[in-house]
């Protein structure tokens, strides 16, 4: 059994607690860490155990194998570095850092220390995505010819009224880093990489926030530079499922939310 600590007890906490429970006898939560007195009280009321504010004591405990880091993105480089320096494996909520250099720093530190570090990008493990990945890797689909990706999501203004949310200083950006990152991770995995040719990012009339809530891009995908488009927003009321349409030589594959459809040219 592996022993975990969770650092940061905000809105991402509940699914991670559920995942640890699903692991049953393979994982044990020894510590929950936050500086917030209110969140410590809420955690104890919900889960029946008392959190701590003392991260140094947690990292000094040799029984802790790994840490799940759920704090805001602007803290990931510093806290992630401390966790890895203490010899703990690290699972880190997306985005792993404010800029690419942050993630390289953590990856390099983990490599030197022989530790595992991974971001929480769970959408690529959906059954529909794994089924599509298997089709593509088999060669059955043929070469990629075109891509269209639409992420028409919605967040109310109250979401961005929370301190720091949608700011460059704390979150590193808006819809691209905080919401669309999951779909874009799947898109990259299925298409073999993305190269952006041109893009336009704006803050729409529907939100008052510092960073972008709407992005449109022209791109090429995969080793054959298949042309395509990406549009992502949190200004599309009332919120709709994301879609990816992948056009191949011998079939078209459409992913919508949790579902996948495959249309073979020969029927």
JOGITA-V688381 format. One record per residue. N is the residue number from 1. RES is the residue in three letters. SS is DSSP state (A for helix, B for strand, O for the rest). PSI is psi in radians with two decimals (* if undefined). OMEGA is omega in radians with two decimals (999 if undefined). Layout:
N RES SS PSI OMEGA
N RES SS PSI OMEGA
//
This chain:
1 UNK O 2.37 3.12
2 UNK B 2.52 -3.11
3 UNK B 2.25 -3.05
4 UNK B 2.73 2.88
5 UNK B 2.56 3.03
6 UNK B 2.29 3.11
7 UNK B 2.06 -3.06
8 UNK O 2.08 -3.03
9 UNK O 0.79 -3.14
10 UNK O -2.55 -2.99
11 UNK O -0.32 3.14
12 UNK O -0.04 -3.01
13 UNK A -0.87 -2.97
14 UNK A -0.86 -3.14
15 UNK A -0.54 3.11
16 UNK A -0.65 3.07
17 UNK A -0.70 3.10
18 UNK A -0.67 3.13
19 UNK A -0.72 3.10
20 UNK A -0.67 3.10
21 UNK A -0.67 3.13
22 UNK A -0.50 -3.14
23 UNK O -0.21 3.03
24 UNK A -2.15 -3.06
25 UNK A 0.06 -3.13
26 UNK A -0.25 -3.08
27 UNK B 2.53 3.11
28 UNK B 2.27 3.06
29 UNK B 2.04 -3.11
30 UNK B -0.57 -3.06
31 UNK B 2.56 2.90
32 UNK B 2.29 -2.96
33 UNK B 2.27 2.99
34 UNK O 2.64 3.06
35 UNK O -0.25 -3.06
36 UNK O 2.11 3.11
37 UNK A -0.70 3.14
38 UNK A -0.70 -3.14
39 UNK A -0.54 3.05
40 UNK A -0.73 3.13
41 UNK A -0.72 -3.14
42 UNK A -0.68 3.12
43 UNK A -0.79 -3.12
44 UNK A -0.67 3.14
45 UNK A -0.60 -3.08
46 UNK A -0.75 -2.98
47 UNK A -0.12 3.00
48 UNK O 0.20 3.08
49 UNK O 2.67 -3.04
50 UNK O 2.20 3.05
51 UNK O 3.09 3.11
52 UNK B 2.82 3.03
53 UNK O -0.07 -2.97
54 UNK O 1.52 -3.13
55 UNK A -0.64 -3.13
56 UNK A -0.74 3.14
57 UNK A -0.65 3.12
58 UNK A -0.81 -3.10
59 UNK A -0.39 3.11
60 UNK O -0.17 -3.11
61 UNK O 1.99 -3.11
62 UNK O -0.26 -3.14
63 UNK O -0.37 -3.11
64 UNK O 2.07 3.14
65 UNK O -0.66 -3.00
66 UNK B 2.72 3.14
67 UNK B 2.37 3.02
68 UNK B 2.03 -3.04
69 UNK B 2.00 -3.05
70 UNK O 0.36 -3.13
71 UNK O 2.94 3.14
72 UNK O 2.72 -3.04
73 UNK A -0.55 -3.09
74 UNK A -0.22 3.13
75 UNK A -0.10 -2.96
76 UNK A -0.69 -3.12
77 UNK A -0.84 -3.10
78 UNK A -0.93 -3.10
79 UNK A -0.70 3.10
80 UNK A -0.70 3.10
81 UNK A -0.70 3.11
82 UNK A -0.71 -3.12
83 UNK A -0.79 3.13
84 UNK A -0.66 3.12
85 UNK A -0.46 3.12
86 UNK O 0.01 3.09
87 UNK O 0.41 -3.13
88 UNK O 2.44 2.97
89 UNK B 2.73 -2.98
90 UNK B 2.15 2.93
91 UNK B 2.13 -2.94
92 UNK B 2.26 3.13
93 UNK B 2.55 3.12
94 UNK O 2.66 -0.24
95 UNK O 2.68 -3.08
96 UNK O -0.40 3.11
97 UNK O 3.01 3.13
98 UNK O -0.59 -3.12
99 UNK O 2.88 -3.09
100 UNK A -0.62 -3.13
101 UNK A -0.54 3.10
102 UNK A -0.77 -3.11
103 UNK A -0.62 3.08
104 UNK A -0.68 3.11
105 UNK A -0.83 -3.13
106 UNK A -0.72 3.14
107 UNK A -0.75 3.14
108 UNK A -0.71 -3.14
109 UNK A -0.69 3.11
110 UNK A -0.72 -3.12
111 UNK A -0.78 3.14
112 UNK A -0.64 -3.08
113 UNK A -0.10 -3.10
114 UNK O 0.55 -3.11
115 UNK O 2.83 3.07
116 UNK O 2.37 3.00
117 UNK B 2.34 -3.09
118 UNK B 2.48 3.04
119 UNK B 2.76 3.10
120 UNK B 1.64 3.08
121 UNK O 1.29 -2.92
122 UNK A -0.21 -3.05
123 UNK A -0.46 3.14
124 UNK A -0.18 3.11
125 UNK A 0.10 3.05
126 UNK O 2.50 3.13
127 UNK A -0.69 -3.13
128 UNK A -0.73 -3.13
129 UNK A -0.72 -3.14
130 UNK A -0.59 3.09
131 UNK A -0.75 3.11
132 UNK A -0.74 3.11
133 UNK A -0.68 3.13
134 UNK A -0.71 3.11
135 UNK A -0.82 -3.10
136 UNK A -0.78 -3.09
137 UNK A -0.39 3.12
138 UNK A -0.30 -3.09
139 UNK O -0.05 -3.10
140 UNK O -0.55 -3.06
141 UNK O -0.39 -3.00
142 UNK O -2.96 -3.08
143 UNK O 2.64 3.10
144 UNK B 2.32 -3.08
145 UNK B -0.43 -3.11
146 UNK B 2.73 -3.06
147 UNK B 2.43 2.97
148 UNK B 2.17 -3.12
149 UNK B 2.18 -3.12
150 UNK B 2.21 -3.13
151 UNK B 1.49 -3.02
152 UNK B 1.28 -3.03
153 UNK O 2.99 -3.08
154 UNK B 2.39 2.94
155 UNK O 2.30 3.10
156 UNK O 2.86 3.13
157 UNK A -0.57 3.13
158 UNK A -0.55 3.11
159 UNK A -0.75 -3.11
160 UNK A -0.14 3.07
161 UNK O -0.23 3.06
162 UNK O 2.37 -3.08
163 UNK O 2.21 3.07
164 UNK O -0.29 -3.05
165 UNK O 2.35 -3.12
166 UNK O 0.38 3.09
167 UNK O 2.72 3.10
168 UNK A -0.60 -3.07
169 UNK A -0.73 -3.09
170 UNK A -0.79 -3.03
171 UNK A -0.29 -3.13
172 UNK O -0.06 -3.11
173 UNK O -2.91 -3.09
174 UNK O -2.04 -2.99
175 UNK A -0.59 -3.05
176 UNK A -0.76 -3.08
177 UNK A -0.51 -2.99
178 UNK A -0.60 -3.12
179 UNK O -1.05 -3.00
180 UNK O -0.25 -3.11
181 UNK A -0.61 -3.13
182 UNK A -0.85 -3.14
183 UNK A -0.68 3.13
184 UNK A -0.59 3.06
185 UNK A -0.77 3.09
186 UNK A -0.76 -3.13
187 UNK A -0.80 3.10
188 UNK A -0.74 -3.11
189 UNK A -0.72 -3.08
190 UNK A -0.54 -3.02
191 UNK A -0.10 3.11
192 UNK O 0.53 3.09
193 UNK O 2.75 -3.12
194 UNK B 2.38 3.04
195 UNK B 2.07 -3.09
196 UNK B 2.24 3.11
197 UNK B -0.72 3.14
198 UNK B 2.62 -3.11
199 UNK B 2.71 3.11
200 UNK B 2.14 -3.13
201 UNK B 2.32 -3.10
202 UNK B 2.86 2.88
203 UNK O 2.05 -3.02
204 UNK O 3.06 3.10
205 UNK O -0.20 -3.04
206 UNK O -0.17 -3.10
207 UNK O 2.58 2.92
208 UNK O 1.86 -3.09
209 UNK O 2.86 -3.10
210 UNK O -0.79 -3.02
211 UNK O -3.07 -3.04
212 UNK O 2.52 2.99
213 UNK O 0.10 3.12
214 UNK B 2.22 -3.12
215 UNK B 2.36 3.01
216 UNK B 2.45 -3.08
217 UNK B 2.54 2.89
218 UNK B 2.42 -3.04
219 UNK B 2.91 2.94
220 UNK B 2.60 -2.96
221 UNK B 2.39 2.99
222 UNK O 3.13 -3.07
223 UNK O -0.38 3.13
224 UNK O 0.13 3.10
225 UNK O 0.86 3.09
226 UNK B 2.33 -3.11
227 UNK B 2.69 3.11
228 UNK B 3.13 -3.11
229 UNK B 2.68 3.05
230 UNK B 2.32 3.01
231 UNK B 2.20 -3.12
232 UNK B 2.41 3.13
233 UNK B 2.73 2.92
234 UNK O 0.39 -3.11
235 UNK B 0.29 -3.09
236 UNK O 1.62 3.11
237 UNK O 2.41 0.17
238 UNK O 0.34 -3.09
239 UNK O 2.18 -3.10
240 UNK O 2.74 -3.12
241 UNK O 2.53 3.06
242 UNK O 2.61 3.11
243 UNK B 2.50 2.99
244 UNK B 2.15 3.07
245 UNK B 2.04 -3.09
246 UNK B 2.02 -3.09
247 UNK B 2.04 3.13
248 UNK B 3.02 3.13
249 UNK O -0.70 -3.00
250 UNK O 0.05 3.13
251 UNK B 2.85 2.95
252 UNK B 2.33 -3.14
253 UNK B 2.29 3.14
254 UNK B 2.12 3.02
255 UNK B 2.25 3.10
256 UNK B 1.96 -3.07
257 UNK O -2.13 -3.12
258 UNK O -0.03 -3.01
259 UNK B 2.71 3.05
260 UNK B 2.46 3.06
261 UNK B 2.45 3.11
262 UNK B 2.15 -3.12
263 UNK B 1.82 -3.14
264 UNK B 2.44 -3.14
265 UNK O -0.53 -3.12
266 UNK O 0.14 3.09
267 UNK O * 999
//
